[in-house]
Amino acid sequence: MDEETWKRVKNNAQDASDFLKALSHEGRLMILCSLAHGEKSVTELEHMLSSRQAAVSQQLARLRQERLISARRDGKQIFYSLTDDRARRIIEQVYELFCT
C-alpha cells in the first residue's frame, strides 16, 4: 500500500470503526435487516424483535445518531427507513453469508 493510500485509510479508520460498531449489536442488526426490505413502524419493529418499546427505541436512537436510518411521523405512528446505502450493502452481504 502506498503512502497516499495509507493516509486515506488511516483518516477513515474511525468512521469505519463507528459504522461497524453501530452494526455490531444483534438488535440493531435485526432492525437494519428488516428496514432493508422497506419502511417499518416502531410497532412492527417491536413485534419483530419481541422486545419492549423502550429497548427498540434505544436501538433506533443509536442508528439515527449514526445517520443510518431516518424517521417520519404519520399521525401517532413513527416509521423508520434506511438512509445509508453502505448499511444496505453490508446487510445484503451479511444476509447472503449467514441467512441463505
C-alpha positions as CSV (number, residue, x, y, z in Angstrom):
1,M,0.0,0.0,0.0
2,D,1.5,3.3,-1.0
3,E,1.8,6.2,1.5
4,E,-1.2,8.2,0.0
5,T,-3.5,5.2,0.3
6,W,-2.3,4.5,3.8
7,K,-3.1,8.1,4.9
8,R,-6.6,7.8,3.4
9,V,-7.2,4.5,5.2
10,K,-5.9,6.0,8.5
11,N,-8.1,9.1,8.2
12,N,-11.2,6.9,7.6
13,A,-10.5,4.2,10.2
14,Q,-12.5,6.0,12.9
15,D,-15.5,6.4,10.7
16,A,-15.3,2.8,9.6
17,S,-15.0,1.7,13.2
18,D,-18.0,3.7,14.3
19,F,-20.1,2.4,11.4
20,L,-19.2,-1.2,12.3
21,K,-19.9,-0.7,16.0
22,A,-23.4,0.5,15.1
23,L,-24.0,-2.7,13.2
24,S,-22.4,-5.0,15.8
25,H,-25.4,-5.2,18.1
26,E,-27.9,-8.1,17.5
27,G,-31.0,-5.9,17.9
28,R,-29.6,-3.1,15.6
29,L,-28.6,-5.7,13.0
30,M,-32.1,-7.2,13.1
31,I,-33.7,-3.7,12.7
32,L,-31.4,-2.9,9.7
33,C,-32.2,-6.3,8.1
34,S,-35.9,-5.5,8.5
35,L,-35.6,-2.0,7.1
36,A,-33.6,-3.2,4.1
37,H,-36.9,-4.7,3.0
38,G,-38.8,-1.4,3.4
39,E,-40.1,1.1,5.8
40,K,-41.4,-0.2,9.2
41,S,-43.3,1.4,12.1
42,V,-41.9,1.2,15.6
43,T,-44.8,-1.2,16.5
44,E,-43.8,-3.5,13.6
45,L,-40.2,-3.5,14.8
46,E,-41.2,-4.2,18.4
47,H,-43.2,-7.3,17.3
48,M,-40.4,-8.5,15.0
49,L,-37.8,-8.2,17.8
50,S,-40.2,-9.4,20.5
51,S,-38.9,-6.5,22.6
52,R,-40.3,-3.7,24.6
53,Q,-40.7,-0.3,23.1
54,A,-38.1,1.3,25.3
55,A,-35.4,-1.2,24.1
56,V,-36.3,-0.8,20.5
57,S,-36.3,3.0,20.8
58,Q,-32.9,2.9,22.3
59,Q,-31.5,0.9,19.3
60,L,-33.3,3.2,16.9
61,A,-31.8,6.2,18.5
62,R,-28.3,4.8,18.1
63,L,-29.0,4.1,14.4
64,R,-30.4,7.6,13.9
65,Q,-27.3,9.1,15.7
66,E,-25.1,7.2,13.2
67,R,-27.3,8.5,10.4
68,L,-28.1,5.0,9.1
69,I,-31.9,5.4,9.4
70,S,-34.4,8.2,9.3
71,A,-37.8,8.7,10.8
72,R,-41.1,10.2,9.6
73,R,-44.2,10.7,11.6
74,D,-47.7,9.8,10.2
75,G,-50.2,10.8,12.8
76,K,-49.3,9.0,16.1
77,Q,-47.0,6.5,14.4
78,I,-43.4,6.8,13.5
79,F,-42.0,5.0,10.6
80,Y,-38.3,4.2,10.0
81,S,-36.3,3.6,6.8
82,L,-32.7,3.0,5.8
83,T,-30.9,6.1,4.6
84,D,-27.4,4.9,4.2
85,D,-26.6,2.7,1.2
86,R,-23.5,1.4,2.9
87,A,-25.7,-0.2,5.6
88,R,-28.0,-1.7,2.9
89,R,-25.0,-3.2,1.1
90,I,-23.5,-4.6,4.2
91,I,-26.8,-6.1,5.3
92,E,-27.2,-7.8,1.9
93,Q,-23.8,-9.4,2.3
94,V,-24.5,-10.5,5.9
95,Y,-27.8,-12.0,4.7
96,E,-26.0,-13.9,1.9
97,L,-23.3,-15.2,4.3
98,F,-25.5,-16.1,7.3
99,C,-29.1,-16.4,6.2
100,T,-29.1,-18.4,3.0
